[in-house]
Amino acid sequence: MNILGILPHSIGGRLTISSVFDGFIQNGHFVQIYDELKQDNFLEFINGKNYDYIVGYDFSPVKLKVDNNLHIPLISYFSDVIEGKASGVNDDWQKYLPYLECNDNYTFYWDRELCKKINNKNIFYLPHFVNTEIYKPLNLKKEFDIMFAGRLDTDYRLNFFIELMQNFPNLSFGWFAIQRHFEDALSRTDEKELLKHAYMGFIDNEKSMAQAINKAKIVINMNSQGISSLNYRTIQTVACKTLLISDFREELDLFSGNLPFYVNSADLVEKINYYLNNQKAYCYVADKCYEVVSQRLNSKICVNLMLQKLG
């Protein structure tokens, strides 16, 4: 099949949907990319070309299809709440929401509980997955004891991360985020030097993210969107055989109880100490979680599941 892949403006969305595109390629299909961030004149781009499906992230491909009156079947992967501004079109989500019920529009939703709440025969639950040809153990030298990638955009997140660094003054921390998110966090704390020391810049591509995760001993996670779901960082990390400690989410059951979680900062401190000082336990968890991704949550398998749902 010929697939028109839409790369959105969202940085997180670009990383997530890249694994979807890779899955189509791994299943033997051709993917041509239109980059909303770098290209103009969409209609000129697709003129004279025939596509079997448009594939994209959140409402981005829906908007392109509707606004340009296209009659091409659509596959959307959402890892933001559908009914909200975070889904890529701000307040316009209400305009585009009804189009998800069209017979030739198929939606895959990353949150199990949210998916249950939607009465739409063309919306299917599918957790995050990654291209395991990119996210894999690389045997790189460890540079960080603790790594976090993402926004410290609330006082809770910011204070939580700073408190963690204060609890481990002898450990090396790596924090990756967009420059403006770093500057925003810096403006809201008195611990500026501590935060500056941890900040490692921004990563905007899959290979660099895989390398950074491979250089960390432990990645900590703070899910923000959804109800039950695990974010993309979870799958990226365990695919690299790096140990991830997450806040509690119901979909940790995907890993059959093997992926460790914390309930508060004291619990996280205890678990970090335990796994950094217990290599056998560390390797057991990393190996078990890696098995789940390599066997069930990789791009080739999950895109094949998508195609099965489409019949």
Secondary structure, DSSP 8 states (H G I E B T S, - for coil): -EEEEEE-S-HHHHHHHHHHHHHHHHTT-EEEEEETTT---HHHHHTT---SEEEEETTHHHHHHHHTT--S-EEEEE-S-SSSGGGTTGGGHHHHGGGGGSTTEEEEES-HHHHHT---TTEEE----B-TTTSS-------EEEEEES---SHHHHHHHHHHHHH-TTS-EEEE--HHHHHHHHHT-S-HHHHHHHB-----SHHHHHHHHHTEEEEEE---SSSS---HHHHHHHHTT-EEEEE--GGGGGGTT-S-EESSHHHHHHHHHHHHT-HHHHHHHHHHHHHHHHHHSBHHHHHHHHHHHT-
